[in-house]
Amino acid sequence: MPLDPNLPALYTKSMTDATDDPKMHAPLAEPLRRAIGERYLTYALSTIMDRALPDARDGLKPVHRRILFAMRELRLSPTGGFRKSAKISGDVMGNYHPHGDAAIYDAMARLAQDFNVRYPLVDGQGNFGNIDGDNPAASRYTEARLTPASEALMEGLSENAVDFRPNYDGTLEEPVVLPAAFPNLLANGASGIAVGMATNIPPHNIDELVRACLHMIEAPDCRDDTLLNFIEGPDFPTGGVIVEPRESMAQTYRTGRGAFRLRAKWEVEDLGRGQWQIVVTEIPYQVQKSKLIERIADLIQTKKIPILADIRDESADDVRMVLEPRSRNVDPDVLMGTLFRNSDLEVRFSLNMNVLIDGRTPKVCSLKEVLRAFLDHRRAVLIRRSQHRMDKIDHRLEVLEGLLIAFLNLDRVIDIIRYDDEPKAALMAEDWGRDHVRATSERDYVSPLPGDGAGQLTEVQAEAILNMRLRSLRRLEEMELTAERDRLMAERAALVDLLAHEDVQWATIAGELKQVRQDFGRNAPGGARRTRFAEAKEAEEVPLEAMIEREPVTVVCSQMGWIRAMKGHVEDTAKLKYKDGDAGRFVIHAETTDRLLLVGANGRVYTLSVAQLPGGRGMGEPVRLNVDLPNECEIVTLLIHRAGQKLLVASSAGDGFVVAADEVLAQTRAGKQVLNVKGDTVARVCKPVSGDHVACVGENRKVLVFALDELPEMTRGKGVRLQKYKDGGLSDATTFALAEGLSWLDPAGRTRTETDLAEWLGKRAGTGRMAPRGFPRDNRFT
């Protein structure tokens, strides 16, 4: 069979089955698009249903469900002993979850972490990690057992409450879903990333969830917003303060998508004598304390929050982070507002309630839909457990009826057992009559004895009689059997009533939920709400300069771009030291509240905060660590930013314009493009504007003077022609007052001023005349 000519677009596979039919050995062709699509869809569905998304009924993923079930099979009850985690993860991997043991152990360890799970499902003994982000110890060093919460999730497994399915190799059975006595999906939350979808659900308080469920039982058609009267919001295991507006939270729960603003809990601790410090006692959920402290310490080191002096971690079993202000005059709200904006002391926890409905269909659900899925599941579990219990009662009643027949006809039963070769068959063939059957109502149990008027024993009853011990033939035993039968018949009548009436079912479910509330609610250990609510006090954003103490400094920048800020105004610059092969270039007397404008040859202007520059000890550090200045790009100039000031910028091609200094301030490391240059052209001049005229000098030593108002004021661009050149380009440009004359430094370092400039005065874009006698050979005014 020839292959299709469009082979690259086809997927082929060979049939290698042993057969005499030559057609079975021919390659089969199918479109590559279909082949890949089918296989990727299979993978996607496997990821969605068997790994990433939790079931809305019990709130668990398969790996968590298998871990709890395997621990139950190992009889690791909350009141029993612990077992090695390696044993548990090994059983889970070998019996139910054929994946890596490390992944299984990580999943089990998370169920034991009280800072990750609101109601831990595993009771861990040993090092199971901490809020700092440290990993748990190896599985051979830790031990675990179930918790009362996990027992509540599995209550009823032995009573046919849920379906079971074969495990991966068909040797055992595992539950499809757990009975789940409480809404675990919302109580402990879930997170996962599937193919094309994800889920992220925060934990909530069981007491509030149960109250909402009880309300839904009483009012099935209640609105989503009504549930917020019972469920205030997420309840994170690490506490914190939610500052999300109630309207936003209502919209989030209504749609199943949104986010919550969560802040750390803090307080001001008075140290006496006007001194104080801030103590953080609760941090946001899933924020690693060690990384949070590292981030804040970095903010202090880089002086991005100058009003913060130090941070200390004094945590033991609880969280205690101490923040020291630089001055007692600092407003605590301003300090914390700045930290909220610049660190993970405030986070946004997103909610994406994407779950599996009935274990099959992924759907983004509202709060009401998730609770409805749980309640419907609880009703299905109740019906199945009730039916299972009624089947057990029917079986026991059948046995009891046979035993009572034996007591009523004891001599005959003994005679048959003693002398008959096949007593079981003889017992079943004997007609015992039906006088012992009592029916008190239409719903009462009816004896399973078959026959029309004749009372014959069933095989179950005959077997029970034969297995009866001699000591059971006493009179008291007969009375106990009669009492047990009456009790079981009453219980059966109640079960029949429950299965027949929906309102009785919901009343029973409500009673079960109230018991859950009593066991895990606000009055139980660890059941009280931990996360509080508050309005977001948005502290007014204070400019960086207002948070910095004004002190004189000397900014030193070398030719190789090493920068530092020395305390005080250094007058004797000759004593400044530089690295070998380097020399001084810029020495600026500034203050810590100033900002510097660094102009690169690429035409970009970068902003540096003097307060964030490295100290004067040593040689400083490369300025390129603070701004994204390319290595091959030279520094044109470095000057102090003055509000309201104008700057003259010009390129080596002789083009330029005037720009406001406030327009060139950059907010990022990348700077701001001001002067557009291309090719071999570079930025050459950036100087403050003073006076009414502009003086330009080219590489050909020709000088041109023209009025300043001939230059346009722009925010960005190439500019206009300042001076025209036949060869070379612009060397330097400056601004001055014509009445005061043009000044420059002669070769001897003396200032020389030329007041008669008629010879060089002209219009913009002229060629100019040769420079005056004594003009510097480097063709620069300063």
Protein Blocks (a to p, Z undefined) as FASTA:
>chain_A
ZZdfklmlpccdddfbdcfblklmpccdddfklmmmmmmmmmmmmmmmmmmpccfklopa
fklmmmmmmmmmnopafklccddfklmmmmmmmmmmccdfklmmmmmmmmmmmklbmbac
bdcedjebjfkopacddfklpccdddfklmmmmgojlnopaccdddfkopaccdfbdfkl
acfklmnopadddehiacddddddfklmmmmmmmmmmmmmbcfklmmmmmnbdcdfkgpa
dfbdfklmmmmmmnopacdddddddddddebjhiacdddfbdcehiafklmmmmmmmmmm
nopammbmbdcdfbfkbccdddddfbfkbcfklmmmmmmmmmckbccdddddddcehhla
gcdddfklmmmmmmmmmmmmmmmmmmmmmmmmmmmmmmmmmmmmmmmmmmmmmmmmmmpm
blmlmmmmpcgbjmlpccfbfkbccdfbecehiacddfklmmmmmmpcfklmpmklmmmm
mmmmmmmmmmmmmmmmmmmpmklmmmmmmmmmmmmmmmmmmkbghkacfbdcdddddddd
ddfklmpccddddddddfkopacddehjdfblmlpccdehiacfbdcdddfkbccddddf
kopacdddfklpccfehjbjafklmpccdfklccfbdcdddehiacddddfkopacdddf
klmpcfbfnopafbdcehjbccfbdcddedjbdcdddfkopacdddfklpccdfbdjbjc
fbdcfehcdfbdcdddfknopadddfkopacddfblmlmgccehiabjaddehiafklpa
ZZ
